[in-house]
Amino acid sequence: MTAADILMLIAVVSIWSLLLVNVVLIIAGYLYYIANEKREVPPLPENVPFVSLMVPAHNEGKVITQTVEALLALDYPQDRYEIIVINDNSNDNSSDLLARIQDKHKGRNLIVINTDKITGGKGKSNALNIGFKQSRGEFIAIYDADNTPEKTALRYLVGEITHDPSLGAVIGKFRTRNRDASLLTRFINIETLSFQWMAQAGRWKLFKLCTIPGTNFIMRREIIERIGGWDVKAIAEDTEISFRIYMMGYRIKFQPKSVTWEQEPQTLKVWFKQRTRWAKGNIYVIVKNLPLLFDRSAKRIHFDLLYFLSIYFLLLTSLIMSDTLLILHALGLVYTTIAGLSSFLWLLAIILFVTSTFITIITEKGEMRLSNLWIIMLMYISYCQLWMVVAAYGLYNYIKDLIFKREVKWYKTERY
């Protein structure tokens, strides 16, 4: 075998190994979804716990009113929850809008914290730490500023976490509110349903593991107190705090019946900026927790560490290597005897991708549409390939931040 053959074989084995792991997660997640649909969510306990809902916001004037109104309308006893909006160093009309909502809902537990450039403007983690200092809840729930949770969202989260003392946190699901705004939001909708939530469900089903998303989740107050708050250096503060919850011996459960609807990026520029931030944040978490791979006390989370490590390093390297070799082979610059096999496996991967993705999205009402098959096919050759660029650029920015010791700041996702 030539050197090109060896490199191509390594790349193909790596890609297919990760693809098969994802298929296993999707199958397990699908089974969990079906079982969960038949299961009743545990009711609220007789002594309904007091919950603090925190909403970190930076220049969110376009969406903040709708979000706060949705939180005020939750199907949860009004005197048993408070809403804390951290209006973090905003220079738009957020402060005026929030003041009007407070006047409109006098008597409700609605607290607005307006920070300035000295105390705020240092990222979501810093804003959450500021809000936590004024919170009173036995449990802390987080919602992003562009969310409109369904009325039962909080009730379901509280029911689950109070029913099982082994749970440190419970996560719900977020759906794409503007899925029909553009082809990009259609792609994001499918990605969210199939690769984020179905993978979460599969990891819970097989390993009793989940990773906290940025919104629609609840956690025990004692956890935040014990770990000293959110890591202000972490952009992906949700993933980072998940690993710390694991290490405390708690589990994180996924309850897909708790749903919130959020606005997703509608342009490629905004999407790219958001996703490279996510990639950079997750790489920070991987590097920070890498020593846990050699810690026996952390063996229950080794799968998650290897999973993230494989996605952001092994998969990225393998995809770039295989694509480069195929292009060089086609140009006659490199010869590999398994180019034909690699092309066949690539075609088989597309079929597997389209089939498994379509099966997973039909668990949601309104998604069993033939047009989604064409969207998924188009998604594979465009949106999914862009992921390589996102991951590579995220890694580049992480290294750049490390070298120049740049501080964490708000990365504002444009709203519509």
C-alpha positions as CSV (number, residue, x, y, z in Angstrom):
1,M,0.0,0.0,0.0
2,T,1.1,3.5,-0.8
3,A,1.3,6.3,1.8
4,A,-1.8,7.8,0.2
5,D,-3.6,4.5,0.6
6,I,-2.7,4.3,4.3
7,L,-3.8,7.9,4.9
8,M,-7.1,7.3,3.0
9,L,-7.8,4.1,5.0
10,I,-7.2,5.9,8.3
11,A,-9.6,8.7,7.2
12,V,-12.3,6.4,6.0
13,V,-12.2,4.2,9.1
14,S,-12.3,7.3,11.4
15,I,-15.2,8.9,9.5
16,W,-17.3,5.7,9.4
17,S,-16.6,4.9,13.0
18,L,-18.0,8.2,14.1
19,L,-20.9,7.9,11.6
20,L,-21.9,4.6,13.1
21,V,-21.6,6.0,16.7
22,N,-24.0,8.7,15.6
23,V,-26.4,6.2,14.0
24,V,-26.4,4.2,17.3
25,L,-27.2,7.4,19.3
26,I,-30.0,8.3,16.9
27,I,-31.6,4.8,17.2
28,A,-31.3,5.0,21.0
29,G,-32.7,8.5,21.0
30,Y,-35.6,7.5,18.8
31,L,-36.5,4.7,21.2
32,Y,-36.3,7.1,24.1
33,Y,-38.6,9.6,22.3
34,I,-41.2,6.9,21.7
35,A,-41.0,5.7,25.3
36,N,-41.1,9.2,26.7
37,E,-44.2,10.1,24.7
38,K,-46.1,7.3,26.6
39,R,-44.7,8.4,30.0
40,E,-46.3,11.0,32.2
41,V,-44.1,13.8,33.4
42,P,-43.9,13.7,37.3
43,P,-46.3,16.3,38.8
44,L,-45.1,19.2,40.9
45,P,-44.5,18.3,44.6
46,E,-47.0,19.3,47.2
47,N,-44.7,22.0,48.4
48,V,-44.0,23.7,45.1
49,P,-40.3,24.9,45.1
50,F,-39.4,28.6,44.5
51,V,-37.6,28.9,41.2
52,S,-35.4,31.8,39.8
53,L,-35.6,32.2,36.1
54,M,-32.6,34.1,34.8
55,V,-32.4,35.8,31.4
56,P,-29.0,37.2,30.4
57,A,-29.5,39.9,27.7
58,H,-27.3,42.2,25.7
59,N,-28.9,44.6,23.1
60,E,-32.0,42.3,22.9
61,G,-34.6,45.1,22.3
62,K,-36.1,43.3,19.3
63,V,-37.0,40.2,21.2
64,I,-36.9,40.8,25.0
65,T,-40.6,41.9,25.4
66,Q,-41.9,38.7,23.8
67,T,-39.6,36.6,25.9
68,V,-40.5,38.2,29.3
69,E,-44.2,38.1,28.5
70,A,-43.9,34.4,27.7
71,L,-42.1,33.8,31.0
72,L,-44.8,35.7,32.9
73,A,-47.4,33.5,31.3
74,L,-45.9,30.2,32.4
75,D,-48.2,27.5,33.9
76,Y,-46.5,27.7,37.3
77,P,-47.8,29.3,40.5
78,Q,-47.1,33.0,40.2
79,D,-45.8,33.4,43.7
80,R,-43.4,30.5,43.4
81,Y,-41.1,31.9,40.7
82,E,-39.2,35.1,40.0
83,I,-37.8,36.4,36.7
84,I,-34.4,38.1,36.7
85,V,-33.4,39.8,33.5
86,I,-29.7,40.9,33.4
87,N,-29.7,43.7,30.9
88,D,-26.0,43.6,30.5
89,N,-24.4,46.8,29.3
90,S,-27.0,47.3,26.5
91,N,-27.0,50.4,24.4
92,D,-30.3,49.9,22.6
93,N,-33.8,50.4,24.0
94,S,-33.9,47.2,26.2
95,S,-33.9,49.2,29.4
96,D,-36.9,51.3,28.4
97,L,-38.8,48.2,27.2
98,L,-38.1,46.3,30.4
99,A,-39.2,49.3,32.5
100,R,-42.6,49.3,30.7
101,I,-43.1,45.6,31.3
102,Q,-42.4,46.1,35.0
103,D,-45.0,48.9,35.1
104,K,-47.5,46.7,33.3
105,H,-47.0,43.7,35.6
106,K,-46.6,45.4,39.0
107,G,-46.8,42.9,41.9
108,R,-45.1,40.2,39.9
109,N,-41.6,38.9,40.8
110,L,-39.9,40.6,37.9
111,I,-36.4,42.0,38.6
112,V,-34.3,43.9,36.1
113,I,-30.6,44.4,36.6
114,N,-29.0,47.0,34.4
115,T,-25.2,46.7,34.3
116,D,-22.7,49.1,32.8
117,K,-19.4,48.7,31.0
118,I,-17.6,48.4,34.3
119,T,-19.7,45.6,35.9
120,G,-21.0,44.0,32.7
121,G,-20.3,43.5,29.1
122,K,-18.0,40.6,29.8
123,G,-20.0,37.7,28.5
124,K,-22.9,35.5,29.4
125,S,-21.2,33.7,32.3
126,N,-20.4,37.0,34.0
127,A,-24.0,38.2,33.5
128,L,-25.4,34.9,35.0
129,N,-23.1,35.3,38.0
130,I,-24.4,38.9,38.6
131,G,-28.0,37.6,38.4
132,F,-27.4,34.7,40.7
133,K,-26.3,37.0,43.5
134,Q,-29.8,38.4,43.6
135,S,-31.7,35.2,43.1
136,R,-33.6,33.4,45.8
137,G,-34.7,30.2,44.2
138,E,-34.0,26.7,45.4
139,F,-33.7,25.9,41.7
140,I,-32.3,28.1,38.9
141,A,-33.7,28.0,35.4
142,I,-32.0,29.8,32.4
143,Y,-33.7,31.1,29.2
144,D,-32.0,33.0,26.4
145,A,-33.4,36.4,25.5
146,D,-34.9,35.3,22.2
147,N,-37.0,32.4,23.7
148,T,-40.8,31.9,23.9
149,P,-41.2,28.8,26.1
150,E,-44.4,26.8,26.0
151,K,-46.6,27.3,29.1
152,T,-45.8,23.9,30.5
153,A,-42.0,24.1,29.9
154,L,-41.0,25.1,33.5
155,R,-43.6,22.8,35.1
156,Y,-42.1,19.8,33.4
157,L,-38.5,20.7,34.3
158,V,-39.4,21.2,38.0
159,G,-41.5,18.0,38.0
160,E,-38.5,15.9,36.8
161,I,-35.8,17.4,39.0
162,T,-37.8,17.2,42.2
163,H,-38.8,13.7,41.4
164,D,-35.2,12.3,41.3
165,P,-32.5,13.5,43.8
166,S,-29.8,12.1,41.6
167,L,-30.5,14.7,39.0
168,G,-28.4,17.8,39.2
169,A,-30.1,19.4,36.1
170,V,-32.9,18.7,33.7
171,I,-32.8,20.1,30.1
172,G,-35.7,20.7,27.8
173,K,-35.8,21.1,24.1
174,F,-35.6,24.2,21.9
175,R,-37.3,24.4,18.5
176,T,-36.7,26.8,15.6
177,R,-39.3,29.6,15.8
178,N,-38.3,31.0,12.3
179,R,-37.7,27.8,10.5
180,D,-39.4,28.9,7.3
181,A,-37.6,32.2,7.1
182,S,-34.9,31.0,4.8
183,L,-33.2,27.8,3.5
184,L,-30.6,28.3,6.2
185,T,-33.2,28.2,9.0
186,R,-34.7,25.0,7.4
187,F,-31.2,23.5,7.7
188,I,-30.8,24.7,11.3
189,N,-34.3,23.2,12.2
190,I,-33.3,19.8,10.9
191,E,-29.8,20.0,12.5
192,T,-31.4,20.9,15.9
193,L,-34.0,18.0,15.7
194,S,-31.7,15.3,14.4
195,F,-28.1,16.0,15.5
196,Q,-28.6,18.0,18.7
197,W,-31.8,16.7,20.4
198,M,-31.8,13.2,19.1
199,A,-28.2,12.7,20.1
200,Q,-29.0,14.1,23.5
201,A,-31.8,11.6,23.8
202,G,-29.5,8.8,22.7
203,R,-26.8,9.7,25.2
204,W,-29.3,9.8,28.0
205,K,-30.8,6.4,26.9
206,L,-27.4,4.7,26.7
207,F,-25.2,6.4,29.2
208,K,-27.5,8.6,31.4
209,L,-25.5,11.6,30.1
210,C,-26.7,14.9,28.6
211,T,-25.0,18.2,27.9
212,I,-26.8,21.4,29.1
213,P,-27.8,23.7,26.2
214,G,-27.7,27.4,26.6
215,T,-31.4,27.7,27.3
216,N,-34.5,26.0,28.8
217,F,-32.9,24.0,31.6
218,I,-33.1,23.9,35.4
219,M,-30.4,23.1,38.0
220,R,-30.1,22.9,41.7
221,R,-28.9,26.1,43.5
222,E,-26.5,24.2,45.6
223,I,-24.5,23.1,42.5
224,I,-23.8,26.7,41.5
225,E,-22.9,27.6,45.1
226,R,-20.5,24.7,45.4
227,I,-18.7,25.4,42.1
228,G,-18.5,29.1,42.7
229,G,-20.7,30.2,39.8
230,W,-20.1,30.1,36.0
231,D,-16.6,30.1,34.5
232,V,-16.2,33.6,33.1
233,K,-13.5,32.3,30.7
234,A,-15.9,29.9,29.1
235,I,-17.9,31.0,26.0
236,A,-19.7,27.6,25.9
237,E,-20.7,28.0,29.6
238,D,-23.4,25.4,29.2
239,T,-21.0,22.6,28.1
240,E,-18.5,23.7,30.7
241,I,-20.9,23.5,33.7
242,S,-22.2,20.2,32.5
243,F,-18.8,18.5,33.1
244,R,-18.6,20.1,36.6
245,I,-22.1,18.7,37.4
246,Y,-21.0,15.2,36.2
247,M,-17.9,15.4,38.5
248,M,-20.1,16.2,41.5
249,G,-21.8,12.8,41.0
250,Y,-25.1,14.2,39.6
251,R,-26.8,13.2,36.3
252,I,-28.4,15.5,33.7
253,K,-31.7,14.3,32.2
254,F,-33.3,15.2,28.9
255,Q,-37.1,15.9,29.0
256,P,-38.2,16.7,25.4
257,K,-41.7,17.6,26.5
258,S,-40.4,20.8,27.9
259,V,-40.2,23.0,24.8
260,T,-39.1,26.5,24.1
261,W,-39.1,28.2,20.7
262,E,-36.1,30.4,19.8
263,Q,-35.0,32.5,16.9
264,E,-32.2,31.2,14.8
265,P,-29.7,33.1,12.5
266,Q,-31.3,33.9,9.1
267,T,-28.1,34.9,7.2
268,L,-24.9,32.9,6.6
269,K,-22.8,35.7,8.1
270,V,-24.6,35.7,11.4
271,W,-24.8,31.9,11.5
272,F,-21.0,31.5,10.9
273,K,-20.2,34.0,13.7
274,Q,-22.5,32.1,16.1
275,R,-21.2,28.7,15.2
276,T,-17.5,29.5,15.3
277,R,-18.1,30.9,18.8
278,W,-19.8,27.6,19.8
279,A,-16.9,25.7,18.3
280,K,-14.3,27.8,20.1
281,G,-16.2,27.5,23.3
282,N,-16.4,23.7,23.1
283,I,-12.7,23.4,22.2
284,Y,-12.0,25.4,25.4
285,V,-14.1,22.9,27.4
286,I,-12.4,19.9,25.8
287,V,-8.9,21.2,26.5
288,K,-9.8,22.2,30.1
289,N,-11.3,18.7,30.9
290,L,-8.8,16.6,28.9
291,P,-6.9,15.4,32.0
292,L,-10.1,13.7,33.1
293,L,-9.5,11.0,30.5
294,F,-6.8,9.7,32.8
295,D,-8.8,10.1,36.0
296,R,-10.6,6.8,37.0
297,S,-13.1,8.7,39.1
298,A,-14.3,10.4,35.9
299,K,-14.8,7.3,33.9
300,R,-18.6,7.8,33.7
301,I,-18.0,10.9,31.5
302,H,-15.2,9.5,29.4
303,F,-17.7,8.8,26.6
304,D,-18.7,12.5,26.4
305,L,-15.1,13.6,26.5
306,L,-14.1,11.2,23.7
307,Y,-17.3,12.2,21.8
308,F,-16.4,15.9,21.8
309,L,-12.8,15.2,21.2
310,S,-13.6,13.0,18.2
311,I,-16.0,15.5,16.6
312,Y,-13.8,18.6,16.9
313,F,-10.4,17.0,16.2
314,L,-10.6,13.4,14.7
315,L,-13.6,14.0,12.4
316,L,-12.3,17.4,11.2
317,T,-8.9,16.0,10.4
318,S,-10.3,12.9,8.7
319,L,-12.7,14.8,6.5
320,I,-10.1,17.3,5.4
321,M,-7.6,14.5,4.7
322,S,-10.0,12.3,2.7
323,D,-11.3,15.2,0.6
324,T,-7.8,16.5,-0.1
325,L,-6.6,13.0,-1.2
326,L,-9.7,12.5,-3.5
327,I,-9.1,15.9,-5.2
328,L,-5.4,15.2,-5.6
329,H,-6.2,11.7,-7.0
330,A,-8.7,13.2,-9.5
331,L,-6.0,15.7,-10.6
332,G,-3.5,12.9,-11.1
333,L,-1.1,14.3,-8.4
334,V,-1.5,11.4,-6.0
335,Y,-2.4,7.8,-6.7
336,T,-4.4,5.7,-4.3
337,T,-5.8,2.3,-5.1
338,I,-8.8,2.7,-2.7
339,A,-10.1,5.9,-4.3
340,G,-13.0,3.9,-5.8
341,L,-13.8,2.2,-2.5
342,S,-13.7,5.6,-0.7
343,S,-16.1,7.1,-3.3
344,F,-18.5,4.2,-2.8
345,L,-18.4,4.6,1.0
346,W,-18.9,8.3,0.6
347,L,-22.1,7.6,-1.5
348,L,-23.2,5.1,1.1
349,A,-22.7,7.6,3.9
350,I,-24.9,10.1,2.1
351,I,-27.7,7.5,1.8
352,L,-27.3,6.6,5.5
353,F,-27.2,10.3,6.5
354,V,-30.4,11.2,4.5
355,T,-32.3,8.1,5.7
356,S,-31.4,8.4,9.4
357,T,-32.0,12.2,9.5
358,F,-35.4,11.9,7.9
359,I,-36.5,9.2,10.3
360,T,-35.5,11.3,13.3
361,I,-37.2,14.5,12.3
362,I,-40.5,12.8,11.7
363,T,-40.8,12.4,15.5
364,E,-42.0,16.1,15.4
365,K,-45.4,17.1,14.2
366,G,-45.4,18.8,10.9
367,E,-42.0,17.5,9.8
368,M,-43.2,14.4,7.9
369,R,-42.9,16.2,4.5
370,L,-41.4,14.8,1.3
371,S,-39.8,18.2,0.7
372,N,-37.6,17.6,3.8
373,L,-35.8,14.7,1.9
374,W,-34.6,17.2,-0.7
375,I,-33.7,19.7,2.0
376,I,-31.6,17.0,3.8
377,M,-29.8,16.0,0.6
378,L,-29.0,19.6,-0.1
379,M,-28.0,20.1,3.5
380,Y,-25.4,17.3,3.3
381,I,-23.5,18.8,0.3
382,S,-23.6,22.4,1.6
383,Y,-24.5,23.1,5.2
384,C,-22.6,20.0,6.6
385,Q,-19.5,20.7,4.6
386,L,-19.4,24.3,6.0
387,W,-19.1,22.6,9.4
388,M,-15.5,21.8,8.6
389,V,-14.8,25.5,8.0
390,V,-16.6,26.4,11.2
391,A,-14.7,23.9,13.4
392,A,-11.3,24.9,11.8
393,Y,-11.9,28.6,12.2
394,G,-13.1,28.0,15.8
395,L,-9.9,26.2,16.6
396,Y,-7.9,29.0,15.0
397,N,-9.7,31.6,17.1
398,Y,-9.2,29.5,20.3
399,I,-5.4,29.4,19.6
400,K,-5.4,33.1,18.8
401,D,-7.2,33.9,22.1
402,L,-4.7,31.7,24.0
403,I,-1.7,33.4,22.5
404,F,-2.9,37.0,22.9
405,K,-4.8,36.3,26.1
406,R,-8.0,38.1,24.9
407,E,-10.8,38.5,27.4
408,V,-14.2,36.9,26.9
409,K,-16.9,39.3,25.7
410,W,-20.5,39.2,24.5
411,Y,-20.8,37.7,21.0
412,K,-24.0,39.2,19.9
413,T,-26.2,37.1,17.6
414,E,-28.3,39.5,15.4
415,R,-32.0,39.3,16.0
416,Y,-34.9,39.8,13.5
